[in-house]
Amino acid sequence: MLMSMDAASTRAILSRAPGLNAGHVRALSAAGDSQDLLNPATLREAELPSAVRAYLISPDEAALAADLEWIGSSGARLILCTDPDYPPQLASVAGAPPLLFVLGDSGALATRQIAMVGSRNPTSGGRANARAFAADFATAGITVTSGLASGVDAAGHEGALEAGGLTVAVCGTGLDQVYPTQHAALAGRIRERGALVSEYPPRTPPKRSNFPRRNRLISGLSAGTLVVEAAVDSGSLITARFATSQGRPVFAIPGSIHNPLAQGCHALIRAGALLVSSAAEVLSELKFSLVTEALALAPAPVGKRRPLDNEYEMLLDALEFEPATIESITARTGIPGEAVASMLLILELEGRVAPHPGGRYGRTP
């Protein structure tokens, strides 16, 4: 649905009003004509903070002109909290934004969504888990929602797209830019198969304070939040806390006790998050029963890797479930270090192992 210029102007002005919240927009709507929220009589009657009223009476004309130019050229939609297509699952939480900027399919915001978050620098196993869980959610007809950040966020978006599903990226900047910049191509794919969403007007830079606020929207749009891999100080734990405060379940994938990027998930589990090892467990807990059955009964993919001889099998067994150094593998197997290094390179090229920090290697899921 295209907006008229008057409607676009009103919404652009509202988006920049300092301190405006959803309650103020509802007060404006209740006080007067819903098609003319900035009518002088409406502004006088509605109960608004003085700073909000002052801005709405005399907005920044230069910013408004630039905003309208971008809105017109980008095809962005501006959805007010009083609109019928404002996402209902977000509308029900405290602190929902008064207005959303959307690029792509705004209908994706009303679909069943699961938030996926985690470390910006995950292990290869964490990245693989994010892709696999997201692909399973997408196969089950669930939209994957995340924050377009590096690491787990990007892997979740990519997994959903590769499975032919929908994904939503909630951004901590204006939608006239992509942050981080290296995700420009990914953002374009998300716009084609889902939506880019922000509460921030164009030209809003990636301020540090924007991202915790962004996290409340990731959880607020979703039926539940899955933390894939996270350190104890990870920003993804903020998303989990928002989900809990919003009455939405939190799920966490456990990991090795020696992996610092599993400690945040373990802390969440101790605090009451649900430990999960498959997408089907998440879907079952969220009562998505029909799609869960289809996912659980789906045949496992058949691998096309070459058979391994005894020494390679012995090396993989020596890796167990935690990354290990070449020295450790040599001690466990008796295979000389030079031979281990050569074998690990071949296994890495085949996608069976991946390098980890500290000169360690781990099995890929």
Secondary structure, DSSP 8 states (H G I E B T S, - for coil): ----HHHHHHHHHHHHSTT--HHHHHHHHHHS-TT-TT-HHHHHHS---HHHHHHHHS--HHHHHHHHHHHHHHT-EEEETTSTTS-HHHHTSTT--SEEEEEE-GGGGGS-EEEEE--SS--HHHHHHHHHHHHHHHHTT-EEEE---TTHHHHHHHHHHHTT--EEEE-SS-TTS-SSGGGHHHHHHHHHTEEEEESS-TT----TTHHHHHHHHHHHTSSEEEE-S--TT-THHHHHHHHHHTT--EEE----TT-GGGHHHHHHHHTT-EE-SSHHHHHHHTT-HHHHHHHHHS-----------HHHHHHHHHHTTS-EEHHHHHHHH---HHHHHHHHHHHHHTTSEEEETTTEEEE--
